[in-house]
Amino acid sequence: MGYSPRSRDRYKFVVALTTGLAAFGTTAATGLATGAAAHETSLRDEAKRQAQAAAEAQARAAYARLVQVGRVTPRIVVTELRPQRTVVRTRVVRVVSAPGVAQAASGGTVTRAPTTSAAPTGGTQQPAPATTVSQPAPAAPAAPPPPPPAPSSGS
């Protein structure tokens, strides 16, 4: 069979039909995808709006409960003693001045800590025993000097 004007017209018709169907399918698919995206967006926006409305309603209800509770019942304050803990920290203070230079405060007793020097190379050294020194009670402090006179304006 050869190529005739009638077969040529058939091929043209088939090509036109195929091209038209492809264009229609592409347009339909694009519209379908756009519609689905618009539907998802509207659902998401509606869910956000409902969540915001629910949060506002909950806030209004909480405020109403707060106002009603404040009017109906007085506040009751309950105080209770909680357990207390006393923490004692002990600090060791080393002597900074030379022996005999510093003087202890008057009154009370003074306990001197044992002093140790560098241990000899051959043995161990025993610490010296602590000694207690009793001080006499302090005398009454002297009266403070009178305040200086107030400055005058010079007239």
Secondary structure, DSSP 4 states (H G I P E B T S, - for coil): ----HHHHHHHHHHHHHHHHHHHHHHHHHHHHHHHHHHHHHHHHHHHHHHHHHHHHHHHHHHHHHHHHHHHHS-------PPP-------------SPTTTS-PPSSSEEEEPPP--PPPSSS--PPPPPEEEE-PPPPPPPPPPPPPPPPP---
